[in-house]
């Protein structure tokens, strides 16, 4: 999913820009306003808040994959060592246990970590500005919505922060 992030000086400007994006076809679940916690709690409507303000779900997926791989390797080593007496069922069980434990522990850790957007644009949020974030797969729609948001007085597009191994 591709993401565009914009900075707004106040809630009225952010809501006006978000409204423009929604009118152009950005789905409500793919647009959010982020701000300092006191501003979000008292001023930002729930429908406009970020769905997951922590890294809980991405961390859980990373834990499931990592734990599953470790469990698979452990099971295969168990099959290779004749003293362990593992069979194919043992490999499956160690893989599932590894994925479960990895997902659970990573999700717990991720629940205390701010979301990717909050980490990337922490300075902007701490400065008291509000962020308007839109996500989507359709580049043409994102471009049209981005132009509409940028045309709103006071809105500034922010530089995208690359993530992943290939960036």
Secondary structure, 3 states (H helix, E strand, C coil): CEEEEEEECCHHHHHHHHHHHHHCCCCHHHEEEECCHHHHHHCCCHHHCCCCCECHHHHHHHHHHHHHHHHHHHHHHHHHCCCCCCCHHHHHHHHHHHHHHHHHHHHHHHCCCECHHHHHCHHHHHCCCEEEEEEECCHHHHHHHHHHHHHCCCCEECCCCCCCCCC
